[in-house]
Amino acid sequence: MLHIDGSPHQWLALRPEETSVLIAVQDDATKRVLYAQLWPSETALAIMTAVRDVVIAPHGLPMALYTDRAHGPFTRPTRKARSIGID
């Protein structure tokens, strides 16, 4: 299983006023970092670029893809939000 996450922080010492997001992909079993890149924000493009580089390009399309629905560019409304018609 691969773990992908974005971490906003002031990563660059020479630009302390600038916040970037480190998008990283880690192999859960080996803890090996497979991808790491700074992006201006955690967007669908940033996440899909990581997925393309780590999964799709070397191995093809996965049969399944799981995301946590809590944060980031991929969200799913909660049960309460769906019941009152909020998308």
C-alpha positions in Angstrom: 0.0 0.0 0.0 1.2 3.5 -0.8 0.6 6.5 1.4 0.3 9.9 -0.3 0.0 13.1 1.6 0.6 16.8 1.4 2.3 18.8 4.1 2.1 22.6 4.0 5.1 24.3 5.6 7.7 27.0 5.1 10.1 24.5 3.5 12.6 26.9 2.0 15.1 28.6 4.4 15.9 31.4 1.9 12.2 32.2 1.5 10.8 32.0 5.0 7.6 34.0 4.1 6.7 31.4 1.4 4.6 28.4 2.3 4.8 25.4 -0.1 3.2 21.9 0.1 5.4 18.9 0.0 3.5 16.1 -1.8 5.1 12.8 -0.9 4.4 9.1 -1.7 5.7 6.5 0.7 5.6 2.7 0.6 3.8 1.7 3.8 5.6 -1.6 4.1 9.2 -0.4 3.5 8.9 3.3 4.5 10.7 4.1 1.3 9.9 7.5 -0.1 9.0 7.0 -3.8 8.1 10.6 -4.7 8.6 14.0 -3.1 8.0 17.4 -4.7 7.1 20.9 -3.6 3.9 22.5 -5.0 2.3 25.8 -4.3 -0.7 24.0 -2.9 -2.3 20.6 -2.6 -4.3 20.3 -5.8 -5.7 17.6 -7.9 -2.9 18.2 -10.4 -0.2 17.8 -7.7 -1.8 14.6 -6.4 -2.4 13.1 -9.9 1.1 14.0 -11.0 2.5 12.0 -8.1 0.1 9.1 -8.8 1.1 9.2 -12.5 4.8 9.2 -11.7 4.8 6.5 -9.0 1.9 4.2 -10.1 0.5 4.7 -13.6 3.8 5.2 -15.6 5.7 2.2 -14.3 2.8 -0.2 -13.6 -0.4 0.9 -15.5 -3.8 1.9 -14.1 -4.5 0.5 -10.6 -7.6 -1.7 -10.1 -8.5 0.4 -7.0 -7.5 3.7 -5.4 -8.3 4.6 -1.9 -8.2 8.2 -0.5 -9.0 9.6 2.9 -11.9 11.9 2.4 -10.9 14.3 5.1 -8.7 16.8 3.3 -7.1 17.6 0.0 -8.4 17.9 -3.5 -10.5 14.7 -3.4 -13.4 15.0 -1.0 -16.7 13.2 -0.6 -19.6 14.8 1.2 -20.4 13.4 4.6 -23.7 11.5 5.2 -25.2 14.6 6.9 -24.2 16.9 4.0 -25.7 14.5 1.4 -28.9 14.1 3.4 -29.5 17.9 3.2 -28.4 18.2 -0.4 -25.0 19.8 0.0 -22.4 18.8 -2.6 
